[in-house]
């Protein structure tokens, strides 16, 4: 009889113990013990493992490592009012010393994540408003630093740390991108033109010098030809003058008493005969009255 009651006593004691104590496995992260019956939250932080507690208790779990928050093509307006799309990632982790306060404020990790997501969106919009379109292009590192500063400050307000912020992509509107590409092409063309300018100027100066040299050669040749023609003309003029001088001397000797002693009329007749005799083609002369065929005095005394 005693043995039977002993077994019953053992079973009763086991049932009573099961009502009092419950084993719960905490598979990952950390957690706070929560009594679902008494609605009481313990402040002690438990790590992963097997834990013993009262009946009806559970763990409100949080990861104890950094978790990734990702934003893809998040749209925001910069200081110019231009719509920018951002791809941003960063790591965050709850501050373990304030885990009970976080649970009291946000219930569980899911609720806390929702708040962190909205805080991240607000931080991105605020950081975006500090920069214009040109600064997004030229000062990408400054934007990332400003965003990290804002995120760190806002996450501290909800007892969370931020690490390893990365701005993976900044996408501007297609029209702006097209304008930027056109501008860059224009800059490249200007740079090419600036680089080619000395060569073009040199070629132009060379062409100018060649033209000046050719013009000078033509001018020198023209002046030389003019000098030659002038010399030839002068020589011919001098030769003609010399010829006329000699003819004048010859004609003068003809008219002198020591010469042929021609009278003026006879001399004129002599010249006429000479002109006709030297002509290569027939000469036809029409003399008007009172022209005469001879200027010599005939025997009868008529002329």
Secondary structure, 3 states (H helix, E strand, C coil): CHHHHHHHHHHHHHHHHHHHEEEEEEEEEEEEEEECCCCEEEEEEEEEEEEEEECCEEEEEECCCCEEEEEEEEEEECCCCCEEEEEEEEEEEECHHHHHHHHHHHCCHHHHHHHHHHHHHHHHHHHHCCCCHHHHHHCHHHHHHHHHHHHHHHHHHCCEEEEEEEEEEEECCHHHHHHHHHHHHHHHHHHHHHHHHHHHHHHHHHHHHHHHHHHHHHHHHHHHHHHHHHHHHHHHHHHHHHHHHHHHHHHHHHHCCCCCCCCHHHHHHHHHHHHHHHCCCCCCCCCCCCCCCCCCCCCCCCC
